[in-house]
Amino acid sequence: MFIGVDADVSDLYLEQVHAGQMPAPYLAIVSNNTQSVPFGALGADVNLLPGLDRPRNRATGIQALHTLLIDYLEPLDGVGEVALCGNGFTAPRSPHGPFLYADHRTLAEHANALQHLFRVHGPRPGNQLILPAQGPVTTGTADWVTLDTAAEQTGRDALDAFVTDPWPVDPTPVAPMLGPDSWAVAERLVDSELPRLARQLIATRTGALACALHDYLAGPLDGQRLVLRLLAPPGEPGQTLSFAWDITGPVFVPVATTSRDEAMARYPFGIEVFYQDLVALLTGHVQIWDIVGGSYQGWHVGERLDSPVYALFAVYGEHQRPDLAARCYAESLARLDPAPASIR
């Protein structure tokens, strides 16, 4: 069994499989991370550049299946069965309910009808896949898992209603407003984080493409390739703080705030988040996954994975900042546990 979740397939592993030093996997588990939302909603697919945010520019189920089953598994010859996982949470600020293409049972049925390379499974909570010493995989059900079918249907109904009659979803902060007594601390925290973020962005796909660009809409580029727009800074509701990412440092430098249209014409990449959400991210109260889909907006040139969304995932994901993730999880557990601290 090969589990390929949130990671590329290791070159060393492939070499060992091809050399016969490791057995070729019979079952592969792949993670559906499309997080695709209907047109009008906020999500990782949204690109604010004119003409690039339209229904045909959102990820589709066909693209998800091709990426997972054809592109990702191409080097793993001999895989006989595939199981889909992931994409099972509901993002904040999501009037559309679940993500598109999150119904893995339906995706698996379509995948099995459209290809002959392997059998695809779309297990639901409680389903079991049993892999014997020699295939094929058999299926079962855990009797201790019960689905909330009413809540599931409510989510499906919300998604169907939004797809049928979509409306624009405005970004709103995920984190609560900062109180005046915390403004100075928040500003120091953000100022101290910008140098680190400037360095980390270089190693992302956004950074690689930004460094390779020479010209943009207005002609030759200088070192400033991305603008970070922080909405509603402390004590200034309705205002925006702007910082340009200069790859020659790399460093973020304060720049004058312009209209969004002017910023898109000046910088090939842009990030817009609420100031309080960035502070909440840096203090471990929310995760980057919470912000994308709730308050994030942005633009980019290049392909989907060149978006600053995926750069932020790479910089602030739990694999890179386990300290922040640990605090988030601790707070979540504390909210779930009603027992007073003196009893625990």
PyMOL commands that set and color helices and strands:
alter all, ss='L'
color gray80, all
select helices_A, chain A and resi 11-18+55-57+61-71+104-114+149-164+180-201+205-212+260-266+275-282+288-291+304-306+308-316+322-336
alter helices_A, ss='H'
color red, helices_A
select strands_A, chain A and resi 2-4+27-31+81-85+119-121+127-130+138-141+215-216+219-220+224-231+240-246+251-255+269-274+297-299
alter strands_A, ss='S'
color yellow, strands_A
deselect
rebuild
show_as cartoon
